[in-house]
Amino acid sequence: MIKPLVAGNWKMNGLKAASSELTQLIQNCPDTESPESPDIMICPPATLVAGFAELAASSPVIIGAQDCHIHEKGAHTGDISAEMFADAGARAIIVGHSERRADHGESNELVKTKALAAHRSGLAAIVCIGETEDQRNAGKTLAVVEEQLTGSLPDEISDETVIVAYEPVWAIGTGRTPTVEDVAEVHGVLREQLINRFGAETGNAIRLLYGGSVKPENARELMSIANVDGALVGGASLKAGDLLGIVSAYSPG
């Protein structure tokens, strides 16, 4: 059984006052010790990582980061290395989010290098993949995600170092979601690809998250799909109550 993960990507949102949402999440966080209960992660903007990590240090909530530079240090004004995030208390880094791929022209090769940087610093990499609306309409969804997965993952990984997040670009922040059948098809193909490349033991252990307009109202249906091992949540993660509503998808009943 794969222990699920519900991760919140705050994107470029949140000032220090937003720590109240993290406090509320910590105070109402369900028991995460059982295999059926999801791990819970918040990935705030870089300015909040250290403070959030300190606040969450004695709680079950994990703190992650949203991006990193490929190098450990150097003349890279404005950039932040994976080692710096590890030093700040992060335990994972999102790499290859569609907004980074689109807004910053990040290639699969660069995403893979960033995943390696995360591994170098002892952090897990949440590697994002997903097709655009034009690609879906052209019937290229599976070809696109297979290419991204192949090009974005390092050759040596484990379930401790890599998490894969499938986020159809057209569903992010739009309120639209693919059908259950669509998500099941993509995640099934991704699982098969992981098994073929890394072997059954590793391929069956890597967590596959779904992201794209996940909210409390649709979480239970989405999280019950085969090979969906949790969620990467955007806007709905900014409020503790909404994220807890998604976490509750794993509660009995």
Beta strands, then each sheet from edge to edge (+ up, - down):
strand 1: 5-9
strand 2: 39-43
strand 3: 61-63
strand 4: 92-95
strand 5: 124-129
strand 6: 162-166
strand 7: 208-211
strand 8: 230-233
sheet 1: 3+ 2+ 1+ 8+ 7+ 6+ 5+ 4+
end
